Amino acid sequence: MLLKCTTRHIRIFAAEVENNELAPSDSVLTLDIDPDNELNWNEEALQQVYRMFDELVESSSGEDLTEYNLRRIGSDLEHFVRGLLQSGQISYNLNSRVLNYSMGLPQVASEASV
């Protein structure tokens, strides 16, 4: 059975990608960030998420690979992404097929502050 965690912007699979398919694995985790392209990303922000993912996986090493543990990592990453959005390091993709402001309304500069 393929273990996975799915949040709004983070998907983690206990699997390897082989021939564009997921092959279940007991030793490899695959991370998919913002699969619906709801956010605008830059390389620095993506690398921050990958580093946080590595840290979370490392901190849970030695624990059993369970759906609960994957969900915990996924939830922590989702909160991290929210922090990136709130600090302005990433932004909502207003051209996304679905506008879902699940992490709060977009920040818009008022005319008085321009």
Biopython code that builds the backbone (N, CA, C, O; Angstrom):
import numpy as np
from Bio.PDB.StructureBuilder import StructureBuilder

atoms = [
    (1, "MET", "N", (0.834, -1.178, 0.000)),
    (1, "MET", "CA", (0.000, 0.000, 0.000)),
    (1, "MET", "C", (0.885, 1.250, 0.000)),
    (1, "MET", "O", (1.884, 1.315, 0.716)),
    (2, "LEU", "N", (0.509, 2.226, -0.802)),
    (2, "LEU", "CA", (1.258, 3.470, -0.916)),
    (2, "LEU", "C", (0.870, 4.410, 0.221)),
    (2, "LEU", "O", (-0.279, 4.845, 0.308)),
    (3, "LEU", "N", (1.830, 4.721, 1.090)),
    (3, "LEU", "CA", (1.589, 5.700, 2.146)),
    (3, "LEU", "C", (1.755, 7.086, 1.554)),
    (3, "LEU", "O", (2.654, 7.328, 0.749)),
    (4, "LYS", "N", (0.862, 8.010, 1.968)),
    (4, "LYS", "CA", (0.960, 9.364, 1.444)),
    (4, "LYS", "C", (0.353, 10.357, 2.419)),
    (4, "LYS", "O", (-0.402, 9.995, 3.321)),
    (5, "CYS", "N", (0.703, 11.607, 2.214)),
    (5, "CYS", "CA", (0.129, 12.731, 2.943)),
    (5, "CYS", "C", (-0.241, 13.769, 1.895)),
    (5, "CYS", "O", (0.567, 14.106, 1.030)),
    (6, "THR", "N", (-1.461, 14.271, 1.979)),
    (6, "THR", "CA", (-1.906, 15.281, 1.032)),
    (6, "THR", "C", (-2.502, 16.452, 1.793)),
    (6, "THR", "O", (-3.511, 16.304, 2.483)),
    (7, "THR", "N", (-1.873, 17.622, 1.667)),
    (7, "THR", "CA", (-2.442, 18.856, 2.179)),
    (7, "THR", "C", (-2.749, 19.724, 0.961)),
    (7, "THR", "O", (-2.584, 19.279, -0.175)),
    (8, "ARG", "N", (-3.183, 20.929, 1.184)),
    (8, "ARG", "CA", (-3.558, 21.803, 0.074)),
    (8, "ARG", "C", (-2.376, 22.062, -0.862)),
    (8, "ARG", "O", (-2.540, 22.068, -2.082)),
    (9, "HIS", "N", (-1.197, 22.275, -0.298)),
    (9, "HIS", "CA", (-0.045, 22.667, -1.117)),
    (9, "HIS", "C", (1.142, 21.713, -1.039)),
    (9, "HIS", "O", (2.164, 21.932, -1.691)),
    (10, "ILE", "N", (1.006, 20.657, -0.240)),
    (10, "ILE", "CA", (2.106, 19.710, -0.051)),
    (10, "ILE", "C", (1.586, 18.288, -0.226)),
    (10, "ILE", "O", (0.554, 17.920, 0.335)),
    (11, "ARG", "N", (2.302, 17.503, -1.003)),
    (11, "ARG", "CA", (2.004, 16.074, -1.125)),
    (11, "ARG", "C", (3.297, 15.304, -0.913)),
    (11, "ARG", "O", (4.321, 15.584, -1.535)),
    (12, "ILE", "N", (3.221, 14.325, -0.019)),
    (12, "ILE", "CA", (4.378, 13.481, 0.284)),
    (12, "ILE", "C", (3.974, 12.041, 0.034)),
    (12, "ILE", "O", (2.918, 11.597, 0.485)),
    (13, "PHE", "N", (4.810, 11.318, -0.681)),
    (13, "PHE", "CA", (4.555, 9.913, -1.001)),
    (13, "PHE", "C", (5.724, 9.066, -0.518)),
    (13, "PHE", "O", (6.879, 9.456, -0.688)),
    (14, "ALA", "N", (5.444, 7.927, 0.075)),
    (14, "ALA", "CA", (6.487, 6.950, 0.397)),
    (14, "ALA", "C", (6.681, 6.136, -0.878)),
    (14, "ALA", "O", (6.206, 5.008, -1.007)),
    (15, "ALA", "N", (7.403, 6.758, -1.818)),
    (15, "ALA", "CA", (7.543, 6.171, -3.151)),
    (15, "ALA", "C", (8.686, 6.836, -3.903)),
    (15, "ALA", "O", (9.144, 7.926, -3.561)),
    (16, "GLU", "N", (9.123, 6.140, -4.932)),
    (16, "GLU", "CA", (10.091, 6.671, -5.886)),
    (16, "GLU", "C", (9.382, 6.860, -7.219)),
    (16, "GLU", "O", (8.439, 6.137, -7.537)),
    (17, "VAL", "N", (9.840, 7.832, -7.994)),
    (17, "VAL", "CA", (9.280, 8.040, -9.324)),
    (17, "VAL", "C", (10.072, 7.184, -10.305)),
    (17, "VAL", "O", (11.280, 7.358, -10.468)),
    (18, "GLU", "N", (9.375, 6.260, -10.953)),
    (18, "GLU", "CA", (9.990, 5.392, -11.963)),
    (18, "GLU", "C", (9.120, 5.425, -13.205)),
    (18, "GLU", "O", (7.948, 5.050, -13.154)),
    (19, "ASN", "N", (9.683, 5.871, -14.321)),
    (19, "ASN", "CA", (8.946, 5.969, -15.580)),
    (19, "ASN", "C", (7.659, 6.781, -15.406)),
    (19, "ASN", "O", (6.596, 6.390, -15.888)),
    (20, "ASN", "N", (7.774, 7.922, -14.709)),
    (20, "ASN", "CA", (6.649, 8.827, -14.449)),
    (20, "ASN", "C", (5.528, 8.185, -13.640)),
    (20, "ASN", "O", (4.392, 8.657, -13.680)),
    (21, "GLU", "N", (5.825, 7.140, -12.921)),
    (21, "GLU", "CA", (4.864, 6.468, -12.044)),
    (21, "GLU", "C", (5.458, 6.398, -10.645)),
    (21, "GLU", "O", (6.677, 6.371, -10.479)),
    (22, "LEU", "N", (4.591, 6.370, -9.641)),
    (22, "LEU", "CA", (5.054, 6.214, -8.272)),
    (22, "LEU", "C", (5.169, 4.738, -7.935)),
    (22, "LEU", "O", (4.207, 3.981, -8.066)),
    (23, "ALA", "N", (6.357, 4.336, -7.498)),
    (23, "ALA", "CA", (6.604, 2.961, -7.066)),
    (23, "ALA", "C", (6.784, 2.989, -5.549)),
    (23, "ALA", "O", (7.731, 3.604, -5.058)),
    (24, "PRO", "N", (5.893, 2.335, -4.796)),
    (24, "PRO", "CA", (5.992, 2.356, -3.331)),
    (24, "PRO", "C", (7.386, 1.980, -2.854)),
    (24, "PRO", "O", (8.050, 1.111, -3.420)),
    (25, "SER", "N", (7.816, 2.671, -1.777)),
    (25, "SER", "CA", (9.141, 2.445, -1.212)),
    (25, "SER", "C", (9.066, 2.582, 0.303)),
    (25, "SER", "O", (8.311, 3.401, 0.826)),
    (26, "ASP", "N", (9.852, 1.776, 0.997)),
    (26, "ASP", "CA", (9.944, 1.872, 2.450)),
    (26, "ASP", "C", (11.075, 2.795, 2.886)),
    (26, "ASP", "O", (11.223, 3.073, 4.076)),
    (27, "SER", "N", (11.878, 3.274, 1.928)),
    (27, "SER", "CA", (13.058, 4.050, 2.312)),
    (27, "SER", "C", (13.179, 5.404, 1.604)),
    (27, "SER", "O", (14.107, 6.161, 1.889)),
    (28, "VAL", "N", (12.261, 5.719, 0.689)),
    (28, "VAL", "CA", (12.356, 6.965, -0.064)),
    (28, "VAL", "C", (11.033, 7.728, 0.049)),
    (28, "VAL", "O", (9.952, 7.157, -0.101)),
    (29, "LEU", "N", (11.149, 9.040, 0.321)),
    (29, "LEU", "CA", (9.976, 9.914, 0.320)),
    (29, "LEU", "C", (10.087, 10.865, -0.857)),
    (29, "LEU", "O", (11.162, 11.397, -1.137)),
    (30, "THR", "N", (8.983, 11.076, -1.540)),
    (30, "THR", "CA", (8.928, 11.986, -2.679)),
    (30, "THR", "C", (8.019, 13.153, -2.312)),
    (30, "THR", "O", (6.900, 12.953, -1.838)),
    (31, "LEU", "N", (8.505, 14.366, -2.532)),
    (31, "LEU", "CA", (7.792, 15.585, -2.177)),
    (31, "LEU", "C", (7.295, 16.272, -3.441)),
    (31, "LEU", "O", (8.051, 16.459, -4.394)),
    (32, "ASP", "N", (6.013, 16.648, -3.445)),
    (32, "ASP", "CA", (5.409, 17.410, -4.544)),
    (32, "ASP", "C", (4.882, 18.707, -3.927)),
    (32, "ASP", "O", (3.965, 18.680, -3.106)),
    (33, "ILE", "N", (5.458, 19.827, -4.320)),
    (33, "ILE", "CA", (5.098, 21.125, -3.760)),
    (33, "ILE", "C", (4.115, 21.827, -4.694)),
    (33, "ILE", "O", (4.372, 21.978, -5.888)),
    (34, "ASP", "N", (2.991, 22.252, -4.133)),
    (34, "ASP", "CA", (1.981, 23.040, -4.839)),
    (34, "ASP", "C", (1.623, 22.446, -6.210)),
    (34, "ASP", "O", (1.821, 23.095, -7.237)),
    (35, "PRO", "N", (1.102, 21.224, -6.224)),
    (35, "PRO", "CA", (0.814, 20.563, -7.498)),
    (35, "PRO", "C", (-0.239, 21.268, -8.348)),
    (35, "PRO", "O", (-0.300, 21.039, -9.556)),
    (36, "ASP", "N", (-1.067, 22.116, -7.749)),
    (36, "ASP", "CA", (-2.100, 22.826, -8.513)),
    (36, "ASP", "C", (-1.674, 24.228, -8.923)),
    (36, "ASP", "O", (-2.476, 24.984, -9.471)),
    (37, "ASN", "N", (-0.416, 24.583, -8.663)),
    (37, "ASN", "CA", (0.140, 25.888, -9.050)),
    (37, "ASN", "C", (-0.695, 27.053, -8.535)),
    (37, "ASN", "O", (-0.981, 27.997, -9.272)),
    (38, "GLU", "N", (-1.084, 26.979, -7.266)),
    (38, "GLU", "CA", (-1.860, 28.058, -6.657)),
    (38, "GLU", "C", (-0.986, 29.208, -6.187)),
    (38, "GLU", "O", (-1.488, 30.290, -5.882)),
    (39, "LEU", "N", (0.315, 28.979, -6.129)),
    (39, "LEU", "CA", (1.229, 29.986, -5.609)),
    (39, "LEU", "C", (2.322, 30.291, -6.622)),
    (39, "LEU", "O", (2.669, 29.455, -7.456)),
    (40, "ASN", "N", (2.854, 31.496, -6.533)),
    (40, "ASN", "CA", (4.009, 31.885, -7.347)),
    (40, "ASN", "C", (5.262, 31.613, -6.534)),
    (40, "ASN", "O", (5.413, 32.112, -5.419)),
    (41, "TRP", "N", (6.163, 30.816, -7.103)),
    (41, "TRP", "CA", (7.366, 30.378, -6.409)),
    (41, "TRP", "C", (8.600, 30.959, -7.064)),
    (41, "TRP", "O", (8.633, 31.189, -8.273)),
    (42, "ASN", "N", (9.611, 31.193, -6.253)),
    (42, "ASN", "CA", (10.946, 31.488, -6.776)),
    (42, "ASN", "C", (11.856, 30.369, -6.273)),
    (42, "ASN", "O", (11.485, 29.615, -5.374)),
    (43, "GLU", "N", (13.014, 30.270, -6.841)),
    (43, "GLU", "CA", (13.916, 29.164, -6.511)),
    (43, "GLU", "C", (14.322, 29.182, -5.043)),
    (43, "GLU", "O", (14.425, 28.125, -4.420)),
    (44, "GLU", "N", (14.551, 30.357, -4.486)),
    (44, "GLU", "CA", (14.969, 30.446, -3.080)),
    (44, "GLU", "C", (13.878, 29.899, -2.145)),
    (44, "GLU", "O", (14.180, 29.166, -1.204)),
    (45, "ALA", "N", (12.630, 30.250, -2.403)),
    (45, "ALA", "CA", (11.523, 29.765, -1.561)),
    (45, "ALA", "C", (11.372, 28.252, -1.692)),
    (45, "ALA", "O", (11.143, 27.567, -0.696)),
    (46, "LEU", "N", (11.497, 27.727, -2.904)),
    (46, "LEU", "CA", (11.416, 26.278, -3.099)),
    (46, "LEU", "C", (12.523, 25.568, -2.330)),
    (46, "LEU", "O", (12.284, 24.541, -1.695)),
    (47, "GLN", "N", (13.722, 26.110, -2.388)),
    (47, "GLN", "CA", (14.841, 25.490, -1.678)),
    (47, "GLN", "C", (14.626, 25.518, -0.168)),
    (47, "GLN", "O", (15.030, 24.594, 0.537)),
    (48, "GLN", "N", (13.987, 26.582, 0.329)),
    (48, "GLN", "CA", (13.675, 26.644, 1.759)),
    (48, "GLN", "C", (12.727, 25.513, 2.153)),
    (48, "GLN", "O", (12.888, 24.896, 3.206)),
    (49, "VAL", "N", (11.735, 25.246, 1.296)),
    (49, "VAL", "CA", (10.786, 24.166, 1.584)),
    (49, "VAL", "C", (11.501, 22.821, 1.537)),
    (49, "VAL", "O", (11.272, 21.970, 2.397)),
    (50, "TYR", "N", (12.362, 22.619, 0.547)),
    (50, "TYR", "CA", (13.109, 21.357, 0.464)),
    (50, "TYR", "C", (14.011, 21.164, 1.687)),
    (50, "TYR", "O", (14.114, 20.057, 2.217)),
    (51, "ARG", "N", (14.662, 22.243, 2.132)),
    (51, "ARG", "CA", (15.524, 22.142, 3.322)),
    (51, "ARG", "C", (14.698, 21.816, 4.563)),
    (51, "ARG", "O", (15.101, 20.993, 5.385)),
    (52, "MET", "N", (13.542, 22.463, 4.696)),
    (52, "MET", "CA", (12.678, 22.176, 5.847)),
    (52, "MET", "C", (12.196, 20.731, 5.794)),
    (52, "MET", "O", (12.141, 20.060, 6.825)),
    (53, "PHE", "N", (11.850, 20.248, 4.616)),
    (53, "PHE", "CA", (11.440, 18.855, 4.435)),
    (53, "PHE", "C", (12.550, 17.918, 4.904)),
    (53, "PHE", "O", (12.300, 16.972, 5.650)),
    (54, "ASP", "N", (13.782, 18.188, 4.460)),
    (54, "ASP", "CA", (14.921, 17.359, 4.859)),
    (54, "ASP", "C", (15.105, 17.372, 6.381)),
    (54, "ASP", "O", (15.374, 16.335, 6.988)),
    (55, "GLU", "N", (14.958, 18.557, 6.992)),
    (55, "GLU", "CA", (15.099, 18.656, 8.444)),
    (55, "GLU", "C", (14.017, 17.861, 9.167)),
    (55, "GLU", "O", (14.302, 17.169, 10.144)),
    (56, "LEU", "N", (12.777, 17.957, 8.691)),
    (56, "LEU", "CA", (11.675, 17.240, 9.328)),
    (56, "LEU", "C", (11.839, 15.728, 9.183)),
    (56, "LEU", "O", (11.567, 14.974, 10.117)),
    (57, "VAL", "N", (12.282, 15.294, 8.010)),
    (57, "VAL", "CA", (12.508, 13.864, 7.796)),
    (57, "VAL", "C", (13.641, 13.384, 8.700)),
    (57, "VAL", "O", (13.542, 12.329, 9.327)),
    (58, "GLU", "N", (14.712, 14.166, 8.762)),
    (58, "GLU", "CA", (15.852, 13.795, 9.607)),
    (58, "GLU", "C", (15.444, 13.727, 11.075)),
    (58, "GLU", "O", (15.875, 12.827, 11.796)),
    (59, "SER", "N", (14.625, 14.661, 11.518)),
    (59, "SER", "CA", (14.230, 14.671, 12.933)),
    (59, "SER", "C", (13.317, 13.504, 13.292)),
    (59, "SER", "O", (13.182, 13.155, 14.464)),
    (60, "SER", "N", (12.698, 12.907, 12.294)),
    (60, "SER", "CA", (11.832, 11.751, 12.571)),
    (60, "SER", "C", (12.495, 10.430, 12.181)),
    (60, "SER", "O", (11.839, 9.388, 12.160)),
    (61, "SER", "N", (13.794, 10.470, 11.874)),
    (61, "SER", "CA", (14.484, 9.226, 11.524)),
    (61, "SER", "C", (14.483, 8.293, 12.727)),
    (61, "SER", "O", (14.593, 8.728, 13.873)),
    (62, "GLY", "N", (14.359, 7.033, 12.450)),
    (62, "GLY", "CA", (14.288, 6.041, 13.513)),
    (62, "GLY", "C", (12.854, 5.698, 13.894)),
    (62, "GLY", "O", (12.602, 4.667, 14.516)),
    (63, "GLU", "N", (11.908, 6.571, 13.516)),
    (63, "GLU", "CA", (10.499, 6.278, 13.769)),
    (63, "GLU", "C", (9.954, 5.414, 12.636)),
    (63, "GLU", "O", (10.502, 5.395, 11.535)),
    (64, "ASP", "N", (8.868, 4.701, 12.923)),
    (64, "ASP", "CA", (8.230, 3.897, 11.892)),
    (64, "ASP", "C", (7.672, 4.801, 10.803)),
    (64, "ASP", "O", (7.207, 5.907, 11.081)),
    (65, "LEU", "N", (7.719, 4.332, 9.572)),
    (65, "LEU", "CA", (7.133, 5.051, 8.456)),
    (65, "LEU", "C", (5.631, 4.764, 8.453)),
    (65, "LEU", "O", (5.187, 3.710, 7.997)),
    (66, "THR", "N", (4.862, 5.718, 8.970)),
    (66, "THR", "CA", (3.412, 5.548, 9.071)),
    (66, "THR", "C", (2.714, 6.733, 8.427)),
    (66, "THR", "O", (3.324, 7.777, 8.196)),
    (67, "GLU", "N", (1.451, 6.564, 8.144)),
    (67, "GLU", "CA", (0.658, 7.646, 7.581)),
    (67, "GLU", "C", (0.617, 8.832, 8.548)),
    (67, "GLU", "O", (0.681, 9.987, 8.126)),
    (68, "TYR", "N", (0.510, 8.540, 9.832)),
    (68, "TYR", "CA", (0.485, 9.607, 10.840)),
    (68, "TYR", "C", (1.763, 10.441, 10.781)),
    (68, "TYR", "O", (1.694, 11.670, 10.794)),
    (69, "ASN", "N", (2.921, 9.797, 10.716)),
    (69, "ASN", "CA", (4.194, 10.522, 10.670)),
    (69, "ASN", "C", (4.313, 11.357, 9.398)),
    (69, "ASN", "O", (4.838, 12.470, 9.432)),
    (70, "LEU", "N", (3.827, 10.824, 8.277)),
    (70, "LEU", "CA", (3.847, 11.596, 7.031)),
    (70, "LEU", "C", (2.925, 12.809, 7.140)),
    (70, "LEU", "O", (3.274, 13.898, 6.685)),
    (71, "ARG", "N", (1.745, 12.624, 7.743)),
    (71, "ARG", "CA", (0.806, 13.742, 7.910)),
    (71, "ARG", "C", (1.407, 14.823, 8.807)),
    (71, "ARG", "O", (1.198, 16.013, 8.571)),
    (72, "ARG", "N", (2.132, 14.423, 9.809)),
    (72, "ARG", "CA", (2.769, 15.398, 10.700)),
    (72, "ARG", "C", (3.791, 16.235, 9.922)),
    (72, "ARG", "O", (3.832, 17.458, 10.055)),
    (73, "ILE", "N", (4.599, 15.576, 9.124)),
    (73, "ILE", "CA", (5.575, 16.298, 8.300)),
    (73, "ILE", "C", (4.847, 17.203, 7.305)),
    (73, "ILE", "O", (5.223, 18.363, 7.137)),
    (74, "GLY", "N", (3.818, 16.689, 6.651)),
    (74, "GLY", "CA", (3.058, 17.480, 5.683)),
    (74, "GLY", "C", (2.405, 18.696, 6.314)),
    (74, "GLY", "O", (2.413, 19.777, 5.726)),
    (75, "SER", "N", (1.839, 18.534, 7.508)),
    (75, "SER", "CA", (1.214, 19.664, 8.206)),
    (75, "SER", "C", (2.252, 20.714, 8.575)),
    (75, "SER", "O", (2.006, 21.912, 8.431)),
    (76, "ASP", "N", (3.404, 20.274, 9.047)),
    (76, "ASP", "CA", (4.465, 21.222, 9.386)),
    (76, "ASP", "C", (4.925, 21.990, 8.145)),
    (76, "ASP", "O", (5.179, 23.192, 8.220)),
    (77, "LEU", "N", (5.032, 21.306, 7.016)),
    (77, "LEU", "CA", (5.430, 21.978, 5.774)),
    (77, "LEU", "C", (4.352, 22.948, 5.302)),
    (77, "LEU", "O", (4.664, 24.032, 4.808)),
    (78, "GLU", "N", (3.096, 22.566, 5.450)),
    (78, "GLU", "CA", (1.993, 23.454, 5.052)),
    (78, "GLU", "C", (2.053, 24.747, 5.875)),
    (78, "GLU", "O", (1.860, 25.834, 5.333)),
    (79, "HIS", "N", (2.317, 24.633, 7.161)),
    (79, "HIS", "CA", (2.462, 25.823, 8.009)),
    (79, "HIS", "C", (3.677, 26.649, 7.591)),
    (79, "HIS", "O", (3.641, 27.879, 7.631)),
    (80, "PHE", "N", (4.743, 25.974, 7.193)),
    (80, "PHE", "CA", (5.943, 26.675, 6.726)),
    (80, "PHE", "C", (5.622, 27.465, 5.458)),
    (80, "PHE", "O", (6.043, 28.613, 5.320)),
    (81, "VAL", "N", (4.877, 26.854, 4.529)),
    (81, "VAL", "CA", (4.477, 27.530, 3.291)),
    (81, "VAL", "C", (3.615, 28.750, 3.636)),
    (81, "VAL", "O", (3.775, 29.808, 3.029)),
    (82, "ARG", "N", (2.708, 28.612, 4.598)),
    (82, "ARG", "CA", (1.889, 29.746, 5.029)),
    (82, "ARG", "C", (2.781, 30.890, 5.510)),
    (82, "ARG", "O", (2.516, 32.054, 5.209)),
    (83, "GLY", "N", (3.831, 30.563, 6.252)),
    (83, "GLY", "CA", (4.760, 31.586, 6.716)),
    (83, "GLY", "C", (5.456, 32.292, 5.552)),
    (83, "GLY", "O", (5.645, 33.508, 5.581)),
    (84, "LEU", "N", (5.834, 31.527, 4.533)),
    (84, "LEU", "CA", (6.455, 32.128, 3.339)),
    (84, "LEU", "C", (5.482, 33.083, 2.652)),
    (84, "LEU", "O", (5.876, 34.157, 2.196)),
    (85, "LEU", "N", (4.224, 32.693, 2.581)),
    (85, "LEU", "CA", (3.202, 33.531, 1.950)),
    (85, "LEU", "C", (2.979, 34.801, 2.774)),
    (85, "LEU", "O", (2.933, 35.902, 2.225)),
    (86, "GLN", "N", (2.843, 34.644, 4.077)),
    (86, "GLN", "CA", (2.568, 35.801, 4.934)),
    (86, "GLN", "C", (3.743, 36.770, 4.998)),
    (86, "GLN", "O", (3.546, 37.966, 5.210)),
    (87, "SER", "N", (4.955, 36.270, 4.820)),
    (87, "SER", "CA", (6.125, 37.154, 4.839)),
    (87, "SER", "C", (6.409, 37.756, 3.464)),
    (87, "SER", "O", (7.325, 38.567, 3.325)),
    (88, "GLY", "N", (5.638, 37.371, 2.451)),
    (88, "GLY", "CA", (5.805, 37.937, 1.112)),
    (88, "GLY", "C", (6.873, 37.272, 0.277)),
    (88, "GLY", "O", (7.210, 37.780, -0.792)),
    (89, "GLN", "N", (7.419, 36.150, 0.723)),
    (89, "GLN", "CA", (8.452, 35.461, -0.057)),
    (89, "GLN", "C", (7.855, 34.710, -1.251)),
    (89, "GLN", "O", (8.535, 34.484, -2.252)),
    (90, "ILE", "N", (6.587, 34.329, -1.139)),
    (90, "ILE", "CA", (5.828, 33.760, -2.253)),
    (90, "ILE", "C", (4.498, 34.502, -2.279)),
    (90, "ILE", "O", (4.177, 35.239, -1.347)),
    (91, "SER", "N", (3.723, 34.311, -3.344)),
    (91, "SER", "CA", (2.433, 34.990, -3.460)),
    (91, "SER", "C", (1.427, 34.064, -4.127)),
    (91, "SER", "O", (1.789, 33.038, -4.703)),
    (92, "TYR", "N", (0.160, 34.445, -4.039)),
    (92, "TYR", "CA", (-0.875, 33.684, -4.729)),
    (92, "TYR", "C", (-0.713, 33.855, -6.231)),
    (92, "TYR", "O", (-0.355, 34.933, -6.706)),
    (93, "ASN", "N", (-0.975, 32.800, -6.969)),
    (93, "ASN", "CA", (-0.996, 32.845, -8.423)),
    (93, "ASN", "C", (-2.406, 33.242, -8.835)),
    (93, "ASN", "O", (-3.310, 32.407, -8.836)),
    (94, "LEU", "N", (-2.601, 34.504, -9.183)),
    (94, "LEU", "CA", (-3.936, 34.993, -9.521)),
    (94, "LEU", "C", (-4.416, 34.473, -10.870)),
    (94, "LEU", "O", (-5.566, 34.701, -11.246)),
    (95, "ASN", "N", (-3.547, 33.776, -11.605)),
    (95, "ASN", "CA", (-3.936, 33.153, -12.875)),
    (95, "ASN", "C", (-4.227, 31.665, -12.711)),
    (95, "ASN", "O", (-4.439, 30.958, -13.696)),
    (96, "SER", "N", (-4.238, 31.196, -11.481)),
    (96, "SER", "CA", (-4.540, 29.787, -11.218)),
    (96, "SER", "C", (-5.971, 29.486, -11.648)),
    (96, "SER", "O", (-6.829, 30.368, -11.635)),
    (97, "ARG", "N", (-6.219, 28.243, -12.025)),
    (97, "ARG", "CA", (-7.555, 27.878, -12.492)),
    (97, "ARG", "C", (-8.607, 28.016, -11.407)),
    (97, "ARG", "O", (-9.782, 28.228, -11.704)),
    (98, "VAL", "N", (-8.195, 27.898, -10.155)),
    (98, "VAL", "CA", (-9.089, 28.067, -9.011)),
    (98, "VAL", "C", (-8.415, 28.998, -8.018)),
    (98, "VAL", "O", (-7.294, 28.744, -7.577)),
    (99, "LEU", "N", (-9.099, 30.072, -7.670)),
    (99, "LEU", "CA", (-8.563, 30.968, -6.655)),
    (99, "LEU", "C", (-9.109, 30.529, -5.307)),
    (99, "LEU", "O", (-10.301, 30.669, -5.030)),
    (100, "ASN", "N", (-8.237, 30.003, -4.485)),
    (100, "ASN", "CA", (-8.612, 29.522, -3.173)),
    (100, "ASN", "C", (-7.641, 30.135, -2.178)),
    (100, "ASN", "O", (-6.477, 29.743, -2.103)),
    (101, "TYR", "N", (-8.129, 31.084, -1.427)),
    (101, "TYR", "CA", (-7.270, 31.786, -0.482)),
    (101, "TYR", "C", (-7.270, 31.056, 0.858)),
    (101, "TYR", "O", (-7.630, 31.620, 1.891)),
    (102, "SER", "N", (-6.858, 29.791, 0.819)),
    (102, "SER", "CA", (-6.899, 28.939, 2.003)),
    (102, "SER", "C", (-5.914, 29.382, 3.077)),
    (102, "SER", "O", (-6.024, 28.954, 4.226)),
    (103, "MET", "N", (-4.972, 30.217, 2.728)),
    (103, "MET", "CA", (-3.968, 30.674, 3.698)),
    (103, "MET", "C", (-4.146, 32.144, 4.035)),
    (103, "MET", "O", (-3.223, 32.779, 4.544)),
    (104, "GLY", "N", (-5.308, 32.686, 3.761)),
    (104, "GLY", "CA", (-5.578, 34.091, 4.048)),
    (104, "GLY", "C", (-5.691, 34.896, 2.767)),
    (104, "GLY", "O", (-5.199, 34.485, 1.717)),
    (105, "LEU", "N", (-6.337, 36.033, 2.862)),
    (105, "LEU", "CA", (-6.520, 36.889, 1.695)),
    (105, "LEU", "C", (-5.185, 37.431, 1.205)),
    (105, "LEU", "O", (-4.279, 37.651, 2.008)),
    (106, "PRO", "N", (-5.047, 37.651, -0.106)),
    (106, "PRO", "CA", (-3.796, 38.202, -0.631)),
    (106, "PRO", "C", (-3.536, 39.589, -0.053)),
    (106, "PRO", "O", (-4.465, 40.344, 0.232)),
    (107, "GLN", "N", (-2.269, 39.904, 0.111)),
    (107, "GLN", "CA", (-1.896, 41.237, 0.560)),
    (107, "GLN", "C", (-1.864, 42.167, -0.636)),
    (107, "GLN", "O", (-1.176, 41.910, -1.624)),
    (108, "VAL", "N", (-2.622, 43.256, -0.531)),
    (108, "VAL", "CA", (-2.688, 44.225, -1.629)),
    (108, "VAL", "C", (-2.291, 45.581, -1.061)),
    (108, "VAL", "O", (-2.822, 46.014, -0.038)),
    (109, "ALA", "N", (-1.374, 46.236, -1.717)),
    (109, "ALA", "CA", (-0.935, 47.558, -1.257)),
    (109, "ALA", "C", (-2.053, 48.557, -1.469)),
    (109, "ALA", "O", (-2.635, 48.621, -2.552)),
    (110, "SER", "N", (-2.360, 49.336, -0.446)),
    (110, "SER", "CA", (-3.400, 50.359, -0.575)),
    (110, "SER", "C", (-2.828, 51.559, -1.296)),
    (110, "SER", "O", (-1.613, 51.753, -1.334)),
    (111, "GLU", "N", (-3.714, 52.367, -1.870)),
    (111, "GLU", "CA", (-3.267, 53.552, -2.618)),
    (111, "GLU", "C", (-2.563, 54.535, -1.696)),
    (111, "GLU", "O", (-1.656, 55.246, -2.130)),
    (112, "ALA", "N", (-2.966, 54.585, -0.427)),
    (112, "ALA", "CA", (-2.350, 55.518, 0.510)),
    (112, "ALA", "C", (-0.891, 55.179, 0.795)),
    (112, "ALA", "O", (-0.095, 56.066, 1.102)),
    (113, "SER", "N", (-0.537, 53.898, 0.696)),
    (113, "SER", "CA", (0.833, 53.490, 1.005)),
    (113, "SER", "C", (1.726, 53.433, -0.222)),
    (113, "SER", "O", (2.911, 53.116, -0.113)),
    (114, "VAL", "N", (1.170, 53.736, -1.388)),
    (114, "VAL", "CA", (1.946, 53.660, -2.627)),
    (114, "VAL", "C", (2.672, 54.940, -2.892)),
    (114, "VAL", "O", (3.376, 55.054, -3.896)),
]
sb = StructureBuilder()
sb.init_structure("model")
sb.init_model(0)
sb.init_chain("A")
sb.init_seg("    ")
for serial, (resi, resn, name, xyz) in enumerate(atoms, 1):
    if name == "N":
        sb.init_residue(resn, " ", resi, " ")
    sb.init_atom(name, np.array(xyz, "f"), 0.0, 1.0, " ", f" {name:<3s}", serial, name[0])
structure = sb.get_structure()
